């Protein structure tokens, strides 16, 4: 299965639109958001841009909740509703691969998920920094950010990841 991974959108609609273009071009079969949506208008924009892609969408909240209550409430109005994590993280099966999705803001929790070696892949976000590496048997994947901001600075590129469950590997895609 080909899965689009996105994180830390922080209401940057331009970056979100470019990411969705990449996902459509790559014909993803599932989308995972690793947290920090922030405002309802970004979710509404996302829903409009995603029309035509009837795929499962999964998301965790993140540490920058903004107006997350309204974000989640507006989910019921979406054409393709998001499956939200009921707690800090979610565990999903992707073609027999065990995947943990956690925003990553608590480094001890993230390290425990990785070090447990219980998961084939751990999807994370928070740092706005790309990470695509194997730690033991576990692929650790942070797609970076589509917000064009990192560590209080404007950056000139945004990134997402394309995960392939058959090979348990990922490609980072950047765009300006």
Order of alpha helices (4+ residues) and beta strands (2+ residues): beta-alpha-beta-alpha-beta-alpha-beta-beta-beta-alpha-beta-beta-beta-beta-beta-beta-beta
